[in-house]
Amino acid sequence: MGRGLSALEKAELWRRWKAGETVAQIARVMGKNNLALFGVVRPYGGFPPRERCRSRLALSLSEREEISRGLSARCSIRQIARRIGRAPSSVSREIARNTSNWWQYRAQAADQRAWDRALRPKPCHLARHPQLATLVAQKLRLDWSPQQIAAWLAMEYGDDKSRRVSHETIYKSLFIQARGVLKKQLMVHLRRGRTLRHGRHYANKGPGRGQIREAVSIRERPAQVEDRAVPGHWEGDLLLGKRHTAIATLVERKSRFVILVKVPSNHTQSLVGALIRRVRRLPKQLRRSLTWDRGPEMAAHKDFSLATDVKVYFCDPRSPWQRGSNENTNGLLRQYFPKRTDLSLYSQAQLDRVALRLNQRPRETLGFQTPADKLNTYVASIH
């Protein structure tokens, strides 16, 4: 696939892919067929191939042309070697490798053969260490991310290189199936469910949300909320599903502890009632503030604050990054609740099990502690 693309066009394709453009966008700009471009990207799993380069010790094309001219002029091997500044044995091996008869030696063909012979793909780290590959697969089935696996291996096995692997190698072994190390079925355990590596700016930002009466802006939120110094400050949002079904998600800013709340509908009174019942079960020290987006489902925020004594702050329009912990968690939850799923089919007990799974995963931002351990340590200290 992609045979119709020149080297320059492939370089342009990969440059735009790394910048976060989709195949459809690139195809429109380059005037190419979508499938042709996807046929270049897919075999590499979205990872731009490493640019090949020749060894400084290898013969160059110009040196091979000198060899060809010397042979045509009936020069000896030693004469040709002196002319190009190489050992006679190097010239002799070059001729023997690339032609059976010296008078048939052609510089261009010899150079291409040498380039092809130099392509010796090495087996990746996981292929050379099958026990490590088995261990990585086990952790993936527990829904650990490649970053979590790599960090856990580093802590568990120290300097033993046969028991350590980078998260990039894990991703490549999943996305580049030609490596034949990790099975394709393991990709369903990745957070985002993607099968290709995309550029950092690939995700598109959606439209803004409505207006909330008497909303207190996030800009008025105390500094202790912003710096995550004190537990008890939460971020919240709705995870939406099929036919307007939803789950309320709450994330504690300091520990990243997750609470999932079943809601009958995304109507404001229904949502606020469910949140009140759940938040009231928290210790008073963990009920300080809640930061929500501008969705109309939180229009009854005054009732929520009155019932729980939790102050509600609202993000700026079209600014989901202001609830970064919650946005990231909602992305993780899509692994369990894909888009267009009827979320009303899940019981509160099922939601609690999913939350427990997230809360018992080590998190890089917590120094690979788990959210549950982080929050439990604080709760134990206040009793």
Long-range contacts (C-beta under 8 A, 24 or more apart in sequence): 1-35, 1-36, 1-38, 1-39, 1-40, 1-42, 1-43, 2-36, 2-37, 2-39, 2-40, 4-32, 4-36, 5-32, 5-36, 5-37, 5-40, 10-40, 13-37, 13-40, 13-41, 14-48, 14-49, 17-41, 17-46, 17-48, 17-198, 17-199, 18-48, 18-199, 19-199, 19-201, 20-198, 20-199, 20-200, 20-201, 20-202, 20-203, 21-199, 22-202, 41-196, 42-196, 43-176, 43-178, 44-176, 45-171, 45-172, 45-174, 45-175, 45-176, 45-177, 45-195, 45-196, 45-197, 46-175, 46-196, 46-197, 46-198, 47-171, 47-172, 47-175, 47-176, 47-197, 52-118, 52-119, 54-115, 54-118, 55-118, 58-114, 58-118, 59-86, 59-90, 59-94, 59-111, 59-114, 61-107, 61-108, 61-111, 64-94, 64-107, 64-110, 64-111, 65-107, 67-91, 67-94, 67-95, 67-105, 67-107, 68-105, 68-106, 68-107, 68-110, 71-95, 71-102, 71-103, 71-105, 72-103, 124-169, 124-172, 124-173, 124-179, 124-181, 125-165, 125-169, 126-165, 126-169, 126-170, 126-173, 126-179, 126-181, 126-182, 127-179, 127-180, 127-181, 129-162, 129-163, 129-165, 131-162, 132-162, 132-163, 132-164, 132-165, 133-173, 133-181, 133-182, 135-163, 136-165, 136-170, 136-182, 137-182, 137-183, 137-186, 140-170, 140-182, 140-186, 140-189, 140-190, 141-186, 141-189, 142-189, 143-189, 143-335, 143-357, 143-361, 144-361, 144-362, 145-190, 145-191, 145-361, 146-170, 146-171, 146-190, 147-364, 148-361, 148-362, 148-363, 148-364, 148-368, 151-362, 151-364, 151-368, 152-362, 152-368, 155-368, 171-197, 188-335, 189-335, 190-335, 191-331, 191-332, 191-334, 191-335, 192-331, 192-334, 192-335, 193-334, 193-335, 193-338, 205-318, 205-320, 207-318, 208-294, 208-317, 208-318, 209-293, 209-294, 209-295, 209-296, 209-317, 210-294, 210-295, 210-296, 211-294, 212-294, 212-296, 212-298, 212-299, 212-301, 212-314, 213-299, 214-301, 214-302, 215-294, 215-301, 215-314, 216-311, 216-312, 216-313, 216-314, 217-313, 217-314, 217-316, 218-291, 218-313, 218-314, 218-315, 218-316, 218-322, 219-316, 220-313, 221-289, 221-291, 221-313, 222-289, 225-253, 225-288, 225-289, 225-291, 225-313, 228-253, 228-254, 229-254, 230-254, 230-288, 231-255, 231-285, 231-286, 231-375, 231-378, 232-285, 232-286, 232-287, 232-288, 232-289, 233-288, 233-289, 233-290, 233-291, 234-289, 234-290, 234-291, 234-310, 235-290, 235-291, 235-292, 235-323, 235-324, 235-325, 235-326, 236-275, 236-290, 236-291, 236-292, 236-323, 236-326, 237-292, 237-293, 237-295, 237-323, 237-326, 237-327, 237-330, 238-263, 238-266, 238-271, 238-295, 238-297, 239-330, 239-333, 239-334, 239-337, 239-343, 240-266, 240-343, 241-337, 241-339, 241-340, 241-341, 241-342, 241-343, 241-344, 242-340, 242-341, 242-342, 242-343, 243-342, 243-344, 245-342, 245-343, 245-344, 246-271, 246-297, 246-343, 247-333, 247-337, 247-343, 247-346, 247-351, 248-274, 248-275, 248-278, 249-326, 249-329, 249-330, 249-333, 250-275, 250-278, 250-279, 250-290, 250-326, 251-325, 251-326, 251-329, 252-286, 252-371, 252-375, 253-325, 254-374, 254-378, 255-366, 255-371, 255-374, 255-375, 255-378, 256-325, 256-329, 256-363, 256-365, 256-366, 256-371, 256-374, 257-359, 257-371, 257-372, 257-374, 257-375, 258-329, 258-355, 258-358, 258-359, 258-371, 259-355, 260-333, 260-351, 260-352, 260-354, 260-355, 261-348, 261-351, 262-346, 262-347, 262-348, 262-351, 266-297, 267-297, 268-296, 268-297, 268-298, 268-299, 268-300, 269-300, 269-303, 271-297, 271-298, 271-300, 272-298, 272-300, 272-301, 272-303, 272-304, 275-304, 275-308, 276-303, 276-304, 276-307, 276-308, 279-304, 279-308, 279-310, 280-307, 280-308, 283-379, 283-382, 285-379, 285-382, 286-375, 286-379, 289-313, 291-315, 291-322, 291-323, 291-326, 292-323, 293-320, 293-323, 329-358, 332-358, 333-358
